[in-house]
Structures are given as structure tokens and as C-alpha cells.
Amino acid sequence: MPNNIFSPERNDFAQSSYKDQQATALAGHLAFASDKNLVDAFIVGPVGPDGLEAGLAVIAGAAPDVQRAGLNEQVVTLPAADSTADDIIGIVARNQQMRSNTAGRACFFAEDMCNVCRTGRSGGRIWVQVVDGAQPELDGAVSVVVKGTDAGKFAASGGVVVPNMKFKSAAVDGIALVELS
């Protein structure tokens, strides 16, 4: 009898195991499925033509047009030049609703609803964008760039040190894993 997909015979094509940690990491990916419980939704505030890319640090500001008190009173944007560690509220998490900017990178634009892995919640692990040449150390300090074209990216030094974050991997292809503690 021929071996075909309709027979009850074993054909070795079915997925037999499921992993929590996916093999491919992209900026903004959560490291574990359980990390989705540490993510909140925010409206994106004014951003440049490249949008708000996945894996960047964000700060919160007051929303200009609040329709109902207590709901969506804050918008997120890239850090400003005078941002402090206390201003950094989280990291943009990747989701299926992201669009692409002109460089082909996943991003949100102004007034989009985005997901943010919050810094105030312990245990979140997310892949972040690091500045070119960054060499983070395992369990090393995490610094967020707040000035220039790299604003929102991460480094081992040279920006605002965020005390409740630490690197959990080396930089590979412009990304590294960060854990919130």
C-alpha cells in the first residue's frame, strides 16, 4: 500500500514538539510566551517618518485628546534628550499589527496602538536594538541612548543607565536580549 497523507501510517511530517523559545529572534520579540502578560497597550505619539520601531525604549507623555478619563491618557514616543532612567517606561514589543517603514523595519506610526513591555514589571525578557559596535556583557548594565539618531537604542554605556534592566546575551546582528528585574 502506498504511503500517503490519508493513510493512518506514520509519515514523519507532523510537528511533534512545540517550543516556548523560538529559534529566530527579532527586535521586539518576547523571549518567552509568558512575557506577554507583562505587556501593555499604548497609543503612539508624534514620531518621525521612520515610525516607532520594535525593540526600542520609550517614554510616556500626556495624550492631547483624552476622551474618557482613565483610558489612554498617555502616548509613547522615543526618549527625549533630557530623559532620565525614571522616564523610560518600557520597550516596544513586536506584534502582527506592525507596519513597515521605508527601511523595511517593523514599526508603528503616530496614533497607532502599540505594545510595550513595561519596565516596572519584573521578569520580562525582550530582544532590543543595540547601537552599532555595542558589546553588552552577560548580566551587565543596560544604557538607553537618549540623543541623536540612535535614540531609544540600547548600549552597555554612553546613555542613561536603567537600573532594573540587564543584558542576558551578547549583541548579534544588531540585537541583544534584555531582562527587566
MOJO-V440164 format. One record per helix or strand. SS is the DSSP state (hx for helix, st for strand). FROM is the first residue (numbers start at 1). TO is the last residue. If there is no record, write none. Layout:
# MOJO-V440164
ss:SS from:FROM to:TO
ss:SS from:FROM to:TO
This chain:
# MOJO-V440164
ss:st from:30 to:30
ss:hx from:33 to:38
ss:st from:39 to:44
ss:st from:52 to:53
ss:st from:57 to:62
ss:st from:74 to:77
ss:hx from:85 to:87
ss:st from:88 to:93
ss:st from:99 to:100
ss:st from:106 to:108
ss:st from:113 to:118
ss:st from:125 to:130
ss:st from:141 to:144
ss:hx from:148 to:150
ss:st from:154 to:155
ss:st from:160 to:167
ss:st from:172 to:172
ss:st from:175 to:180
